[in-house]
């Protein structure tokens, strides 16, 4: 039984590695041609779009409305 558990654990650990959904999220490819402007603007895969917290930028850009007296 221990042998099967060991094989199962080894099989499950096989999937544990760093993967990036987009090539331009990987810091090793920041200088790749498809990750540079203007080419990345079309695909919206510029590193600053994929790595930087986009929601935080949107929240900081929006100014709260002041109530009118």
Secondary structure, DSSP 8 states (H G I E B T S, - for coil): -HHHHHHHHHHHHTT-S---SSGGGSGGGTTSGGGSTTHHHHHT--HHHHTS-HHHHHHHHS-------
